[in-house]
Amino acid sequence: MPIFDKPDKKQAENAMERELKVHLETQIAILEKLTDAVDELKSRIMNLQGRLSVLEKIMEQKLPNNLLTEDKFLKEVQGSDEIVDRILNEMKGLAGVRSAREILADKIGEREKPGIVESKRIERITVMLQQHGKLSSQQLSQLMGLSRTRCNEYFKQMENLRIVEPVIIGKEKFYRLS
């Protein structure tokens, strides 16, 4: 019986070698396909990078120099933490300050209410007075883009509503919140 064992063992080894060879050939074919796919992807990436470079050059030529780009923005905001902290502190200080709308609503009360445009402008004037403390009609006209006469009319209307009060300094008349 030992004579028959050797050929069976040899046949089994040959069969295993053939299977292993087929398996290795399959794996090599798969690796070759993957290599081809990677090469094609590299080619596509290089093509896209070239197109991106062309687009960046076109953008640089067409965009104005004063446009805020990401790089310019990042350079400008360096050290802005101090500014943000200052603004936050100012906002905390204003927490107790009433809004222009609240002041206007309290002062008008039951009287005839101004129109939408007038009330918006009065609110805006109130905000400006909160920011600046006091303003003349000339200063307000420059800030709002209105005529000095129209600003005088708004100040008079606000004075009648007891929102503002006049303050005379030298020859100039200023208004501040009441």
JOTA-V227749 format. One record per residue. RES is the residue in three letters. SS is DSSP state (alpha for helix, beta for strand, coil for the rest). OMEGA is omega in whole degrees, -180 to 180 (NA if undefined). BURIAL is + if it has 9 or more other C-alpha atoms within 8 Angstrom, else -. Layout:
RES/SS/OMEGA/BURIAL, RES/SS/OMEGA/BURIAL
This chain:
MET/coil/180/-, PRO/alpha/180/-, ILE/alpha/-180/-, PHE/alpha/-179/-, ASP/alpha/-176/-, LYS/alpha/179/-, PRO/alpha/178/-, ASP/alpha/179/-, LYS/alpha/180/-, LYS/alpha/178/-, GLN/alpha/180/-, ALA/alpha/178/-, GLU/alpha/178/-, ASN/alpha/179/-, ALA/alpha/179/-, MET/alpha/178/-, GLU/alpha/178/-, ARG/alpha/178/-, GLU/alpha/-180/-, LEU/alpha/179/-, LYS/alpha/178/-, VAL/alpha/180/-, HIS/alpha/179/-, LEU/alpha/178/-, GLU/alpha/177/-, THR/alpha/180/-, GLN/alpha/179/-, ILE/alpha/178/-, ALA/alpha/179/-, ILE/alpha/179/-, LEU/alpha/178/-, GLU/alpha/178/-, LYS/alpha/178/-, LEU/alpha/179/-, THR/alpha/177/-, ASP/alpha/180/-, ALA/alpha/179/-, VAL/alpha/179/-, ASP/alpha/179/-, GLU/alpha/178/-, LEU/alpha/177/-, LYS/alpha/179/-, SER/alpha/179/-, ARG/alpha/180/-, ILE/alpha/179/-, MET/alpha/178/-, ASN/alpha/179/-, LEU/alpha/178/-, GLN/alpha/177/-, GLY/alpha/179/-, ARG/alpha/178/-, LEU/alpha/178/-, SER/alpha/179/-, VAL/alpha/179/-, LEU/alpha/179/-, GLU/alpha/178/-, LYS/alpha/179/-, ILE/alpha/180/-, MET/alpha/180/-, GLU/alpha/180/-, GLN/alpha/-173/-, LYS/alpha/-177/-, LEU/coil/178/-, PRO/coil/-179/-, ASN/coil/-177/-, ASN/coil/178/-, LEU/coil/-178/-, LEU/coil/177/-, THR/coil/-179/-, GLU/alpha/180/-, ASP/alpha/179/-, LYS/alpha/-180/-, PHE/alpha/-179/+, LEU/alpha/177/-, LYS/alpha/-177/-, GLU/alpha/-177/-, VAL/alpha/176/-, GLN/coil/-180/-, GLY/coil/-178/-, SER/coil/179/-, ASP/alpha/179/-, GLU/alpha/-180/-, ILE/alpha/179/-, VAL/alpha/178/-, ASP/alpha/180/-, ARG/alpha/180/-, ILE/alpha/179/-, LEU/alpha/178/-, ASN/alpha/178/-, GLU/alpha/179/-, MET/alpha/177/-, LYS/alpha/178/-, GLY/alpha/-179/-, LEU/coil/-177/-, ALA/coil/-179/-, GLY/coil/-178/-, VAL/coil/-179/-, ARG/coil/-180/-, SER/coil/179/-, ALA/alpha/-180/+, ARG/alpha/179/-, GLU/alpha/179/-, ILE/alpha/-179/+, LEU/alpha/-179/+, ALA/alpha/179/-, ASP/alpha/-175/-, LYS/alpha/-177/+, ILE/alpha/178/+, GLY/coil/-175/-, GLU/coil/-179/-, ARG/coil/179/-, GLU/coil/-177/-, LYS/coil/177/-, PRO/coil/179/-, GLY/coil/-177/-, ILE/alpha/-178/-, VAL/alpha/-180/-, GLU/alpha/-178/-, SER/alpha/177/+, LYS/alpha/179/-, ARG/alpha/178/-, ILE/alpha/176/+, GLU/alpha/-180/+, ARG/alpha/178/+, ILE/alpha/179/+, THR/alpha/178/+, VAL/alpha/180/+, MET/alpha/177/+, LEU/alpha/176/+, GLN/alpha/-179/-, GLN/alpha/-172/-, HIS/alpha/-179/-, GLY/coil/178/+, LYS/beta/-179/+, LEU/beta/171/+, SER/beta/178/+, SER/alpha/180/+, GLN/alpha/179/-, GLN/alpha/180/-, LEU/alpha/-180/+, SER/alpha/178/+, GLN/alpha/-179/-, LEU/alpha/-174/-, MET/alpha/-179/-, GLY/coil/178/-, LEU/coil/177/+, SER/coil/179/-, ARG/alpha/179/+, THR/alpha/180/-, ARG/alpha/178/-, CYS/alpha/176/+, ASN/alpha/179/+, GLU/alpha/178/-, TYR/alpha/179/+, PHE/alpha/178/+, LYS/alpha/179/-, GLN/alpha/179/-, MET/alpha/176/+, GLU/alpha/177/+, ASN/alpha/177/-, LEU/coil/-179/+, ARG/coil/175/+, ILE/coil/180/+, VAL/beta/174/+, GLU/beta/-178/+, PRO/beta/175/+, VAL/beta/-178/-, ILE/beta/178/-, ILE/beta/-175/-, GLY/coil/179/-, LYS/coil/-175/-, GLU/beta/-179/-, LYS/beta/178/+, PHE/beta/176/+, TYR/beta/176/+, ARG/beta/-180/+, LEU/beta/179/+, SER/coil/NA/-
